[in-house]
Amino acid sequence: MKQLVKLLNQANPLKGYASELQSAMTQVALVCDLHEDGTNIFPAKKEVIESMANAIEKMCEVSDILSAIKDAFSEQNGGKLS
């Protein structure tokens, strides 16, 4: 049970991390793809953005699931998770 409480507490900031990652993803999207001479300086940009978007989605999903678990345990224990 102590490990579950530790896991649930560690999951609290996941949505914040997802938000920060989303902000970083926006910055990556704004990075220029080409040098002045036309050479591609960021050939994997699309894949990087897709990976970041997938990570954001999963972080939010995991956060929601763990929050629901935490709420269910809290209800069972009279508002306390110990």
C-alpha positions in Angstrom: 0.0 0.0 0.0 2.9 2.4 0.8 4.2 1.9 -2.8 0.8 2.7 -4.2 0.6 5.9 -2.2 4.1 6.8 -3.3 3.2 6.2 -7.0 0.0 8.2 -6.7 1.9 11.1 -5.1 4.6 11.0 -7.8 1.9 11.1 -10.5 0.5 14.4 -9.2 2.7 16.7 -11.4 2.2 14.7 -14.6 -0.3 17.1 -16.0 2.0 20.0 -15.3 4.9 18.2 -17.1 2.5 17.5 -20.0 1.7 21.2 -20.2 5.4 22.1 -20.2 6.1 19.5 -22.9 3.3 20.9 -25.0 4.8 24.4 -24.7 8.2 23.0 -25.8 6.5 21.2 -28.7 5.1 24.5 -29.9 8.6 26.0 -29.8 10.0 23.0 -31.8 7.2 23.5 -34.4 8.4 27.1 -34.8 12.0 26.1 -35.5 13.0 26.8 -39.1 13.5 23.6 -41.1 16.0 25.0 -43.7 19.3 26.8 -43.8 19.5 29.8 -46.1 21.1 27.5 -48.7 18.1 25.2 -48.7 19.6 22.3 -46.7 17.3 20.7 -44.2 18.6 21.3 -40.7 15.8 19.4 -38.9 14.8 16.4 -41.0 13.1 14.6 -38.2 11.0 17.6 -37.0 7.7 15.9 -37.9 8.6 12.7 -36.0 9.9 14.7 -33.0 6.6 16.6 -32.8 4.6 13.4 -33.2 6.6 11.8 -30.4 6.1 14.7 -28.1 2.3 14.8 -28.8 2.1 11.1 -28.1 4.0 11.5 -24.8 1.7 14.4 -23.8 -1.4 12.3 -24.5 -0.2 9.3 -22.5 0.9 11.5 -19.6 -2.5 13.0 -19.4 -4.2 9.6 -19.7 -2.0 8.1 -16.9 -2.6 11.1 -14.7 -6.3 10.8 -15.1 -6.3 7.1 -14.4 -4.1 7.5 -11.3 -6.2 10.4 -10.0 -9.3 8.2 -10.3 -7.6 5.4 -8.4 -6.5 7.9 -5.7 -10.0 9.2 -5.4 -11.5 5.7 -5.1 -9.0 4.7 -2.4 -9.6 8.0 -0.6 -13.4 7.4 -0.6 -12.8 3.8 0.7 -10.6 5.1 3.5 -12.8 8.0 4.7 -10.9 10.6 2.7 -7.4 9.5 3.7 -5.0 7.5 1.6 -2.3 6.0 3.8 
